[in-house]
Amino acid sequence: MSAQAQRHKSRISGWMNRLEYNLLMLACFMVCLPVIAVRRISGAALGSSTGPAKSGNSVFAEARSAACAAAGYAFLV
């Protein structure tokens, strides 16, 4: 295999790795977002301290943070 073909294969491999990671993050985010939204709504109804004024984060920021944390565990298997 020539050096040019090797570089091309390496570029595609890097692109595929980024695509797989972004798809994994999207899947985790789509699971975390409704869970956190329900937690916020039920917490507000019950007077819990999980509301946006108490936590300081938006629902989307909290879901993204949870998705990043969950995605890290996918690579431990």
C-alpha positions as CSV (number, residue, x, y, z in Angstrom):
1,M,0.0,0.0,0.0
2,S,1.4,3.4,-1.0
3,A,1.9,6.2,1.5
4,Q,-0.8,8.2,-0.1
5,A,-3.3,5.4,0.3
6,Q,-2.3,4.9,3.9
7,R,-2.9,8.6,4.7
8,H,-6.3,8.5,3.0
9,K,-7.3,5.4,5.0
10,S,-6.1,7.2,8.2
11,R,-8.2,10.2,7.4
12,I,-11.3,8.1,6.8
13,S,-10.7,6.2,10.0
14,G,-10.5,9.5,12.0
15,W,-13.7,10.7,10.3
16,M,-15.5,7.5,11.1
17,N,-14.4,7.7,14.7
18,R,-15.7,11.2,15.1
19,L,-19.0,10.2,13.4
20,E,-19.4,7.2,15.7
21,Y,-18.7,9.3,18.8
22,N,-21.2,12.0,17.7
23,L,-23.9,9.4,17.1
24,L,-23.2,7.9,20.5
25,M,-23.5,11.4,22.1
26,L,-26.7,12.0,20.2
27,A,-28.2,8.8,21.4
28,C,-27.2,9.5,25.0
29,F,-28.5,13.1,24.8
30,M,-31.9,11.9,23.4
31,V,-32.2,9.5,26.4
32,C,-31.0,12.1,29.0
33,L,-33.1,15.0,27.8
34,P,-36.6,13.6,28.6
35,V,-35.4,12.1,31.9
36,I,-34.0,15.4,33.1
37,A,-37.0,17.3,31.9
38,V,-39.4,15.0,33.8
39,R,-37.2,15.3,36.8
40,R,-37.3,19.1,36.7
41,I,-41.1,19.1,36.1
42,S,-41.8,16.6,38.9
43,G,-39.3,18.4,41.2
44,A,-41.0,21.7,40.6
45,A,-44.4,20.2,41.4
46,L,-43.1,18.7,44.6
47,G,-41.0,21.7,45.7
48,S,-37.7,20.0,45.3
49,S,-34.3,21.7,44.9
50,T,-33.8,20.5,41.3
51,G,-35.3,23.5,39.6
52,P,-33.3,25.7,37.2
53,A,-32.9,28.5,39.7
54,K,-31.3,26.1,42.2
55,S,-29.1,24.1,39.8
56,G,-27.9,27.1,37.6
57,N,-28.1,25.1,34.4
58,S,-30.6,24.8,31.6
59,V,-32.2,21.5,30.9
60,F,-30.2,21.2,27.7
61,A,-26.9,22.0,29.5
62,E,-27.7,19.4,32.1
63,A,-28.7,16.8,29.5
64,R,-25.5,17.4,27.6
65,S,-23.4,17.1,30.7
66,A,-25.2,13.8,31.6
67,A,-24.7,12.5,28.0
68,C,-21.0,13.3,28.1
69,A,-20.7,11.4,31.4
70,A,-22.7,8.4,30.1
71,A,-20.8,8.3,26.8
72,G,-17.5,7.9,28.6
73,Y,-18.7,4.6,30.1
74,A,-19.4,3.2,26.7
75,F,-15.7,2.9,26.0
76,L,-15.0,0.9,29.2
77,V,-16.6,-2.2,27.8
